[in-house]
Amino acid sequence: MDFPFPNRPGVPLDEGYLRIFRERPLVPAVLPGGRPALLVTRHADVRTVLSDDRFSREAWTGGTLFARTPESLALAASDPPTHTRRRRAVQGWFTARRAEADRPRIEALAERLLDDLEKQGPPADLVGGFTTPLPYTVICDMLDIPVGDLGLLLPWVSAMMSAGRFPPEEVAAAHEGMRGYFADRLAGRLARPGTDLLSALATASGLSADEIVVFGYGLLVAGGETTSNFLAACVLELIRRPDLMALLRDRPSLIPSAVEEFLRWVWFAGTGGRPHVAVADVELAGTPLPRGTAVVPLTDAANRDPAAFSGADEFDPQRSPNPHAGFGHGRHMCLGAHHARVELQVAIAALVRRFGDLSLAVGADRLAWRDQMFIRGVWELPVTWTPGQSR
């Protein structure tokens, strides 16, 4: 079968695809370009691929499964020692302590955005008015990039995250535009450094100019696009589950564990994980794999593995433990996981408190899903609520 599979609407993993993934731990597939691969579907095996040195990302030469080039994925497409050197240059900006220090600022931003939505009144597009500006403003502040420039940058981001939706010439123009934009920002920081992340990379990281430029727009995309679309999916699930909305409003202490369950539950990767190549003969899921075998670790499938999660097909906001792979695993664990957690916790807490009767302003069948994109989600999320109920 060909992979990636066609997109289907819905927040959790499609039931038809889930049945395929549960049939066997290694599902034969053909990737774009005709390269055969095995889809890795079980939780333990996905963790092995993501953490075992016998599986390499750099060794995969078949390109990405979306419109980012391997060169533009400074961390996601590299192995140690290159990966280690690059990650070390930025990891101090993305610690749990730093994310918690940023929480009050993120809370204030969420309140301002919801104030604006409340003043506008329903109906409103929650993607345009809340789930996109919240994480993008956080990462723009970190990079000292004007939020006003997002009107220029976001169309480029969409083209770069395409998995067939945008034509090649538009994708190429987006890469060129993003590279030129961050090259200009880097030149400015070298001339007059500030206290932002881009300045720190420019003056003390030991990275090359090309690496810093790639890191700059890579962090923008990763820090904004992932959380924006994931948060919108969480809101869709909350709207579908008014009892869950009420529970989190009445017991906000459950929001952190609910966020972890969303990270397990939401079907997020439109094209699956980054392909890996076995660089030695290895056994996986009881199957001998010769050197050179390509595998794709499917974190979305791993997160629904009954062997790893009791009641895997039920959403449990109090699930504990919850060893989900929503942020990856091992050396490729998401760099911005701590900030993403804080942003999701803050956003959901503010929404359920202020807009407790949030509902769709259109029928669910009218939502425009992000088809042929690396990250799943919806392009717009039209919602309504009862004015004057905010608290």
Buried (B, 14 or more C-beta within 10 A) or exposed (E): EEBBBEBBEBBBBBEEBBEBBBEBBBBEBEBBEEBEBBBBBBBBBBBBBBBBEBBBBBBBEBBBBBBBBBEBBBBBBBBEEBBEBBBEBBEEBBEEEBBEEBBEEBBEBBEEBBEEBBEEEBBBBBBBBBBBBBBBBBBBBBBBBEEEEBEEBBBBBBBBBBBBBBEEEBBBBBBEBBBEBBBEBBEBBEEEBEEBBBBBBBEEBEBEEEBBBBBBBBBBBBBBBBBBBBBBBBBBBBBBBEEBBBBBBEEBEBBBBBBBBBBBBBBBBBBBBBBBBBBEEBEBBEEEBEEEBBBBBBBBBBBBBEEBBEEBEEBBBEBEEBBBBBBBBBBBEBBBBBBBBBBBBBBBBBBBBBBBEBBBBBEEEEBEBBBBBBBBBBBBBBBBBEEEEBE
